[in-house]
Amino acid sequence: METSKKLSSLREGESCFITGISAPGPLRERLMELGFIKGAGVKCLHRNSGMSAFLISGTVIALRHCDSAGISAEKSAS
């Protein structure tokens, strides 16, 4: 079973696959340049009140929650 969620709702240690980005133009382009593209695997490494750190394509990238809320993801239940 698969569940759809926003990247901003991932908890530490959870992994998912990106299904889309609904951010405004320049932010959308920047996120895609950083590797946040459809089908990419992402793991949440750390969360705090305003930001989360994600492992994507072998790189750790921190995003504000308001920016990661524009990224849709799908998590496969194990």
N, C-alpha and C positions, 0 to 999 in steps of 0.2 A: 504494500500500500504506500502511496506517495502523498505527501501533504505539501500544500503551497503556503509560503510565508514570505515576509520581508526579511532581508538580510539583517536589518536592525533588531529583529526579534530572536536571532540566534543566541543561544546560551554558550558559555565557555565549553569547549570540547565538541560542540556540535558541528557537523559537516553538511554541506548541501551542494547543489548544482544550480548555477544561475540560469534563470529562464527569461529574463528581460530587464531592461532599464527604462524607467519612466522619468528620469531627471531632465531638467532643462538643457538645451543645446551644449553650451561650453562644459558644463559639469558632466554631461553624458559622454562627450568626447574624451574628457580627461579620464573618467572611470574606465572607459574602453581601452585607452592607452596604457592604463595600469594593469590590464588583464581581466577586468570585470566584463567578460563577454559571455554570450549565451553558451551554455554547456560547460563552462569552466567550473572546476571543483574548488570550493572554498571551505576553510575551517576557521571557526572563531577561536582565537587563542586567549583573548582577554577582553573583559568589559568593565567599564566604570560608568559613572553617571552621565558622561557626555560623549564618550568615544568607545570604539571597539577596535581591537587589532585582529586582522584576518591574515591567514596564510593562503596565498594564491600564487600558483606557478612558481613555488619555491621562494617567494618573497613575502615578508611581513609588511602589511600596509594598514595604517590606522585611518579610520574614517569617523567623522562625526555621525551621531545617530541620525540627524536630519538628512545627511547625504546617503547613508546606507538604507534609509527607509524608501528610497526610490529604486531599489534593486530587488526584483522578485526572485525567489529561489524555491527550489523543490528539494525536499528531504526524503530520502527513501527510508522507510521503517525497517529496522533489522529484525 
